[in-house]
């Protein structure tokens, strides 16, 4: 708890004070996560297996959120970010990884980079003016209730799409990768979770529609982005519909996506392996092709302090995972409660369940000994990956929280022969 308070104090000293009506904006966050995994049953393991031995993992991220408001609806944002971390088993062996703060480029040395650098243009159409408070990547301003918004530059796709209030931020909410968005959405991103492109949104009180095109990595889960965005890209469209009459109301969302990249197809790799008498290998059959899928979700405000969500998605399962994680079918649901319900306004608690699965071509490829980017036990006794997660976040001082969490993974890597695996976690988070 003292560490979390010290982090908050450091961030406060590092940023200048900004007036409420200033066109400039500055925020910062720092998050440290440490997780422990006791040993679990592992009668065999492959190149990409989650180790059955007891182990520990950690991550640290620090981010500055710098923003500026200009005339005629223009805004600009820059996010310098610093990361460090050591994952379990070199971030291999499961679909739903337990720490959403661990990037695929994590290592024991602290590194810095520009996570986001983007412009936002708003065309205010009509309706009531709505005050927008200052927050991370949002300058204090006012918007019309009905408006068009263009976002262009280096961002996370999840800044714009699938913005579920109760399950999207591993720094303050649920931590599993399956909680960040639809598990089966292979959303365009580099190995740190960011990309470049643009999105256009129509926002109104009655319904909203958004679409975007973003760069895919140049190679599977790589850090370098493919600049040939005309032919190699991730496209997505989302329809959002608020509803009333159930509890305190909520939001329905429907997503469709299509990726184009030089990917390997599972069936083609299997056919080549049979023809050559070798282990199937996706890298031998990569060519320009598509992966598509759909998702649907809802969030509902049950009471002033309790909200719930559900997400379900499926992709075609024909080609390798290229940007996110190895999940072809996903179902997630959870409940998040604010501490005001029990007299501690700065606390929160949550419980969630994630049900992840693979389509038949993906299963057959792994069962034949093939390796995905994350998975590969050498063989496979298939079973859906079932994950339970719960946490309690304690407000230590203003702007600092300490959380305890627990996750249980049944059939890690979709393999009934291995696991279950249990994870205990401590998270320290501070923001200003």
C-alpha positions in Angstrom: 0.0 0.0 0.0 2.9 2.4 0.7 4.3 1.6 -2.7 1.0 2.6 -4.4 0.9 5.8 -2.4 4.5 6.6 -3.3 3.8 6.0 -7.0 0.9 8.4 -6.8 3.1 11.0 -5.1 5.8 10.6 -7.8 3.3 11.1 -10.7 1.8 14.2 -9.0 5.3 15.8 -8.8 6.1 14.8 -12.4 3.1 16.6 -14.0 2.4 20.3 -13.9 -0.9 21.5 -12.5 -3.4 22.3 -15.3 -6.4 24.5 -14.8 -9.9 23.1 -15.3 -10.6 25.3 -18.3 -7.1 25.0 -19.9 -6.8 23.9 -23.5 -3.9 21.7 -22.4 -4.4 18.4 -20.5 -2.0 16.1 -18.6 -2.6 12.8 -16.8 -0.4 9.9 -15.8 -0.7 6.4 -14.5 1.6 3.7 -13.2 0.7 0.0 -12.6 2.6 -2.8 -11.1 1.3 -6.4 -11.2 2.8 -9.5 -9.6 1.2 -12.9 -10.0 2.1 -16.3 -8.6 1.2 -19.7 -10.1 1.5 -22.9 -8.0 2.5 -26.1 -9.7 -0.2 -27.9 -11.6 -0.7 -31.3 -13.2 1.3 -31.5 -16.5 1.9 -35.1 -17.7 3.5 -33.8 -20.9 4.4 -30.4 -22.4 5.4 -29.0 -25.8 7.4 -26.1 -27.2 4.6 -23.6 -26.4 3.1 -25.1 -23.2 2.4 -23.2 -20.0 4.9 -24.7 -17.6 3.5 -26.9 -14.9 6.1 -25.8 -12.4 5.4 -23.1 -9.8 6.4 -19.7 -11.0 6.1 -15.9 -10.6 5.5 -13.2 -13.1 5.4 -9.4 -13.0 4.7 -6.3 -15.1 5.2 -2.6 -14.8 3.7 0.1 -17.0 3.9 3.9 -16.7 2.0 6.2 -19.1 1.7 10.0 -19.6 -1.5 11.2 -21.3 -0.8 14.6 -22.9 -3.6 16.4 -24.7 -4.4 19.7 -26.3 -7.6 21.3 -27.5 -7.6 23.6 -30.6 -10.3 25.6 -32.4 -12.9 24.1 -34.7 -13.3 20.8 -32.9 -9.6 19.6 -33.2 -7.8 17.8 -30.4 -4.3 16.2 -30.3 -3.0 13.5 -27.9 0.4 11.9 -27.2 1.1 9.0 -24.8 4.8 8.3 -23.9 4.8 4.9 -22.2 7.3 2.8 -20.3 7.0 -1.0 -19.8 8.9 -3.8 -18.1 7.9 -7.4 -17.2 8.5 -11.1 -17.2 5.5 -13.3 -18.2 4.8 -16.9 -17.3 6.4 -19.3 -19.8 7.5 -16.5 -22.2 3.8 -15.7 -22.7 2.9 -19.1 -24.1 0.5 -21.9 -23.4 -3.0 -20.4 -22.9 -5.6 -18.4 -24.9 -6.8 -16.2 -22.0 -3.6 -14.8 -20.5 -3.9 -13.7 -16.9 -2.3 -10.2 -17.1 -3.6 -7.7 -19.6 -0.7 -5.4 -18.8 1.9 -7.8 -20.2 2.7 -7.0 -23.8 4.3 -9.5 -26.1 7.5 -7.4 -26.1 7.8 -7.4 -22.3 11.3 -8.1 -20.9 13.3 -7.4 -17.7 14.6 -4.1 -19.0 12.5 -0.9 -18.8 11.8 0.4 -22.3 10.0 3.5 -23.5 8.0 4.3 -26.7 5.2 6.4 -28.0 2.1 4.3 -27.4 -0.4 6.8 -28.9 -0.1 9.9 -31.1 -3.4 10.8 -32.7 -5.7 13.6 -33.7 -9.5 13.8 -33.0 -11.8 16.0 -35.0 -15.4 16.5 -33.8 -18.2 18.0 -35.9 -21.0 19.0 -33.5 -24.4 18.6 -35.2 -27.3 19.2 -32.9 -28.9 18.4 -29.6 -28.0 19.5 -26.1 -24.5 20.5 -25.2 -22.8 17.9 -23.0 -19.9 18.8 -20.7 -16.9 16.4 -21.0 -14.7 16.3 -18.0 -10.9 16.0 -18.2 -9.6 12.5 -18.1 -6.9 10.4 -19.7 -6.8 11.2 -23.5 -9.8 13.6 -23.1 -9.4 17.3 -22.7 -12.1 19.1 -20.8 -14.6 20.4 -23.4 -18.2 20.3 -24.6 -19.8 18.2 -27.3 -23.2 18.2 -28.9 -25.3 15.1 -28.2 -25.4 14.3 -31.9 -22.0 14.5 -33.6 -19.4 13.1 -36.0 -16.0 12.1 -34.6 -12.9 11.3 -36.6 -9.9 9.7 -34.9 -6.7 9.3 -36.9 -3.1 8.2 -35.9 -1.5 5.8 -33.6 -4.0 4.4 -31.1 -5.4 1.2 -29.6 -8.5 0.0 -31.6 -10.1 -0.6 -28.2 -10.0 3.2 -27.5 -12.9 3.5 -30.0 -14.6 0.1 -30.3 -16.2 -2.2 -27.7 -15.8 0.4 -24.9 -17.6 -1.6 -22.2 -17.7 0.3 -19.0 -17.3 -2.7 -16.7 -14.6 -4.7 -18.5 -11.9 -3.0 -20.6 -9.1 -1.8 -18.3 -6.6 -4.3 -16.8 -5.2 -1.5 -14.7 -8.4 -1.0 -12.6 -10.8 -3.8 -13.5 -10.5 -7.4 -14.6 -7.1 -8.5 -15.8 -7.5 -11.5 -18.1 -6.9 -10.9 -21.8 -10.4 -12.3 -22.3 -11.8 -9.3 -20.4 -10.2 -6.6 -22.6 -12.6 -7.2 -25.5 -14.2 -10.0 -27.5 -11.7 -12.9 -27.1 -12.4 -14.1 -30.7 -11.7 -10.7 -32.2 -8.2 -10.8 -33.6 -8.2 -7.0 -33.5 -5.4 -5.2 -35.4 -2.4 -4.3 -33.2 1.3 -4.5 -32.9 2.9 -6.7 -30.2 2.3 -3.9 -27.7 -1.4 -3.6 -28.5 -1.3 -0.4 -30.7 -1.8 0.3 -34.4 -2.2 3.1 -36.9 -5.3 4.0 -38.9 -8.5 5.9 -38.6 -12.1 5.6 -37.4 -15.2 7.6 -38.0 -18.1 7.7 -35.6 -21.7 8.9 -35.7 -22.8 9.4 -32.1 -26.3 10.3 -31.0 -28.5 9.6 -27.9 -30.6 7.1 -29.9 -27.9 5.1 -31.7 -24.3 5.2 -32.7 -22.3 3.8 -35.6 -18.6 3.6 -36.1 -16.2 2.1 -38.6 -12.5 2.0 -39.0 -9.5 0.7 -40.9 -6.2 0.0 -39.1 -2.8 -1.5 -39.9 -2.1 -5.2 -39.2 1.4 -6.3 -38.0 3.8 -7.2 -40.8 4.2 -10.7 -39.4 2.2 -12.7 -36.9 2.1 -10.9 -33.5 5.1 -8.8 -34.6 6.1 -5.3 -33.5 6.5 -3.8 -36.9 3.2 -2.7 -38.6 2.5 -3.4 -42.3 2.3 0.0 -44.1 0.5 -1.5 -47.1 -2.8 -0.6 -45.5 -4.8 -0.5 -48.8 -4.5 -4.4 -49.1 -3.2 -5.5 -45.7 -5.5 -4.2 -42.9 -8.1 -4.8 -40.3 -11.6 -3.4 -40.9 -14.4 -3.2 -38.4 -17.8 -1.8 -38.0 -19.9 -1.5 -34.8 -23.5 -0.5 -34.1 -24.4 0.7 -30.6 -28.0 0.9 -29.3 -28.8 2.2 -25.8 -31.9 0.7 -24.1 -34.1 1.5 -21.2 -36.8 -0.3 -19.2 -34.5 -2.9 -17.7 -32.9 -2.0 -14.3 -31.3 1.4 -14.9 -30.8 0.8 -18.7 -27.8 -0.2 -20.7 -26.2 -0.6 -24.1 -26.3 -3.2 -26.9 -23.3 -3.5 -29.2 -22.8 -5.5 -32.5 -19.4 -5.8 -34.2 -18.3 -7.2 -37.5 -14.6 -7.4 -38.5 -12.5 -8.6 -41.4 -8.7 -8.8 -41.5 -6.4 -9.1 -44.6 -2.9 -10.2 -44.0 -0.3 -12.8 -45.2 -1.6 -15.6 -42.9 -1.2 -19.3 -42.8 -4.4 -21.5 -43.0 -4.6 -24.5 -40.7 -6.1 -26.9 -43.3 -3.4 -26.0 -45.9 -0.6 -26.5 -43.3 -2.1 -29.9 -42.4 -2.3 -30.9 -46.1 1.3 -29.9 -46.7 2.4 -31.8 -43.6 0.7 -35.0 -44.8 2.1 -34.6 -48.3 5.7 -34.2 -47.0 5.4 -36.5 -43.9 6.3 -33.6 -41.6 4.8 -31.7 -38.7 2.3 -29.0 -40.0 3.8 -25.6 -40.0 1.8 -22.4 -40.7 4.9 -20.5 -41.7 5.2 -22.7 -44.8 1.7 -21.8 -46.2 1.3 -18.1 -45.6 -0.4 -16.0 -48.3 -2.7 -13.0 -48.5 -6.1 -14.0 -47.2 -8.8 -12.9 -44.9 -10.2 -13.7 -41.4 -13.6 -12.5 -40.5 -15.9 -12.7 -37.5 -18.8 -11.2 -35.5 -19.5 -10.2 -31.9 -22.4 -9.0 -29.8 -22.4 -7.7 -26.3 -24.4 -5.8 -23.7 -23.8 -3.9 -20.6 -26.5 -3.0 -18.0 -26.5 -0.8 -15.0 -28.2 -2.9 -12.3 -28.0 -0.3 -9.5 -26.2 2.9 -8.9 -23.1 0.9 -7.8 -23.4 -2.4 -9.7 -23.1 -3.1 -13.4 -22.9 -6.3 -15.5 -21.8 -7.2 -19.0 -21.8 -10.0 -21.5 -19.8 -10.5 -24.7 -20.0 -13.3 -27.3 -18.0 -13.6 -30.5 -16.8 -16.1 -33.1 -14.3 -15.9 -36.0 -14.1 -18.3 -39.0 -11.2 -20.2 -37.4 -9.5 -20.9 -40.7 -6.3 -18.9 -40.3 -3.7 -18.3 -37.7 -4.1 -15.7 -35.0 -2.2 -12.7 -36.3 -2.6 -9.9 -33.8 -4.4 -10.8 -30.5 -4.6 -14.3 -29.0 -5.6 -17.9 -30.0 -9.4 -17.8 -29.3 -11.9 -18.7 -32.1 -15.1 -18.7 -30.0 -15.6 -16.6 -26.8 -18.2 -15.9 -24.3 -17.6 -13.7 -21.3 -19.8 -12.3 -18.6 -19.2 -10.5 -15.3 -20.3 -8.2 -12.6 -18.5 -5.1 -11.3 -19.5 -3.4 -8.1 -18.4 0.0 -6.8 -17.5 0.3 -3.1 -20.3 2.9 -2.5 -22.6 -0.1 -2.1 -20.8 -1.0 1.2 -19.7 2.4 2.3 -16.2 2.5 0.6 -16.6 4.8 -2.4 -13.1 4.3 -3.7 -13.1 0.5 -3.6 -14.4 -1.9 -6.2 -14.8 -5.7 -6.7 -15.7 -8.0 -9.6 -16.3 -11.5 -10.7 -16.2 -12.8 -14.2 -16.2 -16.1 -16.2 -14.7 -16.5 -19.7 -15.4 -19.5 -21.9 -13.0 -19.8 -24.8 -12.9 -22.3 -27.6 -11.2 -23.3 -30.9 -12.8 -24.1 -34.3 -12.1 -27.6 -35.8 -9.3 -26.6 -38.2 -7.4 -24.9 -35.3 -7.9 -28.0 -33.1 -6.8 -30.4 -35.7 -3.6 -28.4 -36.4 -2.6 -28.4 -32.7 -3.5 -32.1 -32.3 -1.1 -32.9 -35.1 1.8 -31.2 -33.3 1.6 -27.9 -35.0 2.6 -24.7 -33.2 0.6 -21.5 -33.1 2.2 -18.2 -32.0 1.0 -18.9 -28.4 -0.1 -22.6 -28.3 1.5 -26.0 -28.9 1.6 -28.8 -26.3 2.7 -31.3 -29.0 -0.6 -33.0 -28.9 -4.1 -32.1 -27.8 -7.0 -33.7 -25.8 -9.3 -30.8 -26.7 -11.5 -29.1 -24.1 -12.7 -25.5 -23.9 -10.6 -23.1 -21.9 -12.8 -22.1 -18.9 -11.6 -19.2 -16.8 -12.9 -17.8 -13.5 -11.6 -14.4 -12.3 -12.3 -12.3 -9.2 -10.7 -9.3 -7.6 -11.0 -6.7 -4.8 -9.5 -3.2 -5.3 -8.9 -1.2 -2.1 -8.6 2.6 -2.3 -5.4 3.4 -0.3 -5.2 7.1 -0.7 -6.6 9.5 -3.3 -5.3 8.3 -6.7 -3.9 5.0 -5.5 -5.3 1.5 -5.2 -4.1 -1.9 -4.2 -5.9 -5.0 -5.6 -5.9 -8.7 -4.8 -7.0 -11.1 -7.5 -7.5 -14.8 -8.2 -7.9 -16.6 -11.5 -8.5 -20.3 -12.3 -7.8 -21.7 -15.7 -9.4 -25.1 -16.6 -7.8 -26.8 -19.6 -5.0 -24.4 -20.2 -4.2 -24.3 -23.9 -7.5 -26.1 -24.5 -6.0 -29.3 -23.3 -7.9 -31.6 -20.9 -4.7 -33.4 -20.0 -3.2 -30.4 -18.3 -4.2 -28.2 -15.4 -6.2 -26.7 -13.9 -3.9 -23.8 -13.2 -4.4 -21.3 -10.4 -3.1 -17.7 -10.3 -2.9 -15.3 -7.4 -2.2 -11.6 -8.1 -1.3 -8.3 -6.5 -1.9 -5.1 -8.4 -0.7 -1.6 -7.4 -2.2 1.3 -9.4 -1.8 5.0 -9.2 -3.1 7.8 -11.4 -3.5 11.6 -11.5 
